[in-house]
Amino acid sequence: MTKLATVLLSGGLDSATAAAWVLAEGWQAQALSIDYGQAHRREILSARAVAESLGMPQRTADARFFAGLAGHSALTDQAHHALPERRDAKAMGASDIPITYVPLRNSVFLTLAAAQLESQALQLIETQGTDPKDLRAGIVIAANALDYSGYPDCRPEFYEAAAKMLNLGAKLFTQYGVAIELLTPLISLSKADIVRLAGRLKAPLHLTWSCYAGGDRPCGVCDSCILRAKGFAEAGLADPAL
């Protein structure tokens, strides 16, 4: 059985852990990072470093146009939208979706990853003669529905619906019966659980960047920094990236 996977690798704690997980699960994996015009370059550089450390082929897709379409976000337009700072867990868990949400970002990311994955799977079937019955195809995304900032595209029901949509539009499924699986290994883990899993998998967390702000060091006050610090503290471990 050939298990072909594309990992959406942002360069952060969660995606590095998911990348290490898919390798440990025996998938033939490659990393796809998306340059979507985000406000800083640190995560792109970290994604490359993480992939290299894991020995995983990596590609960075140029989707910088997306920032112009999805500009109502502090991650794509910090000139007009300030990053939330020093919010506690209660504030992050409120019903309001924060300004760090990027409109439909994960929907776009999944579609791009599916296009790459389907193309490679079809190449195996139609050019190299792989039997579709001997092929699995999976997209790995490090979505998390517990310790997160309330984004709607981090919920399990979103991924269930997205898998149906992608497969209904894919030749790989409609002609060959090979479903594109959306693998979300971190979806129900706390941030502390993710830190512990990363440790067991020896994920290169020292190379990761989670901060929403770009700089020489993490800001320590944005939502992502606070959630990361909370995870390491609850896991009883030091953050190797600091």
Rosetta blueprint (number, residue, H / E / L):
1 M L
2 T E
3 K E
4 L E
5 A E
6 T E
7 V E
8 L E
9 L L
10 S L
11 G L
12 G L
13 L H
14 D H
15 S H
16 A H
17 T H
18 A H
19 A H
20 A H
21 W H
22 V H
23 L H
24 A H
25 E L
26 G L
27 W L
28 Q E
29 A E
30 Q E
31 A E
32 L E
33 S E
34 I E
35 D E
36 Y L
37 G L
38 Q L
39 A L
40 H L
41 R L
42 R H
43 E H
44 I H
45 L H
46 S H
47 A H
48 R H
49 A H
50 V H
51 A H
52 E H
53 S H
54 L H
55 G L
56 M L
57 P L
58 Q E
59 R E
60 T E
61 A E
62 D E
63 A L
64 R L
65 F L
66 F H
67 A H
68 G H
69 L H
70 A L
71 G L
72 H L
73 S L
74 A L
75 L L
76 T L
77 D L
78 Q L
79 A L
80 H L
81 H L
82 A L
83 L L
84 P L
85 E E
86 R L
87 R L
88 D L
89 A H
90 K H
91 A H
92 M H
93 G L
94 A L
95 S L
96 D L
97 I L
98 P L
99 I L
100 T L
101 Y L
102 V L
103 P L
104 L L
105 R H
106 N H
107 S H
108 V H
109 F H
110 L H
111 T H
112 L H
113 A H
114 A H
115 A H
116 Q H
117 L H
118 E H
119 S H
120 Q H
121 A H
122 L H
123 Q H
124 L H
125 I H
126 E H
127 T L
128 Q L
129 G L
130 T L
131 D L
132 P H
133 K H
134 D H
135 L E
136 R E
137 A E
138 G E
139 I E
140 V E
141 I L
142 A L
143 A L
144 N L
145 A L
146 L L
147 D L
148 Y L
149 S L
150 G L
151 Y L
152 P H
153 D H
154 C H
155 R L
156 P H
157 E H
158 F H
159 Y H
160 E H
161 A H
162 A H
163 A H
164 K H
165 M H
166 L H
167 N H
168 L H
169 G L
170 A L
171 K H
172 L H
173 F H
174 T H
175 Q L
176 Y L
177 G L
178 V L
179 A L
180 I E
181 E E
182 L E
183 L E
184 T L
185 P L
186 L L
187 I L
188 S L
189 L L
190 S L
191 K H
192 A H
193 D H
194 I H
195 V H
196 R H
197 L H
198 A H
199 G H
200 R H
201 L H
202 K L
203 A L
204 P L
205 L H
206 H H
207 L H
208 T L
209 W L
210 S L
211 C L
212 Y L
213 A L
214 G L
215 G L
216 D L
217 R L
218 P L
219 C L
220 G L
221 V L
222 C E
223 D H
224 S H
225 C H
226 I H
227 L H
228 R H
229 A H
230 K H
231 G H
232 F H
233 A H
234 E H
235 A H
236 G L
237 L L
238 A L
239 D L
240 P L
241 A L
242 L L
